Amino acid sequence: MKTLQFPLVRITIVFILGILFSYFLKPIPSLVFLILAITAMLFVGTYYSFKTKPHYLFGIAAYLLAFSIGATTQIIHTDSFQQ
């Protein structure tokens, strides 16, 4: 399966997992937004820390950010969150 070697495919799969997580488990919205903020800071921190050479922590931070963006997207687009 050569398609799984592309980073965008793997990030999209993690994004979809975040949507499914939020859809089935229905977490507290404020907790999801807090996790999004923390993972965004982690992503930026690892980007600047390992700017000169690639590191596996940057990949993990990218996957965590994609997962939390997927969960946040599901929360925002849920009818119960809309006014």
Sequence and secondary structure as in RCSB ss.txt:
>XXXX:A:sequence
MKTLQFPLVRITIVFILGILFSYFLKPIPSLVFLILAITAMLFVGTYYSFKTKPHYLFGIAAYLLAFSIGATTQI
IHTDSFQQ
>XXXX:A:secstr
 GGGGSHHHHHHHHHHHHHHHHHHH   HHHHHHHHHHHHHHHHHHHHHTSSS  HHHHHHHHHHHHHHHHHHHH
HTSTTT  
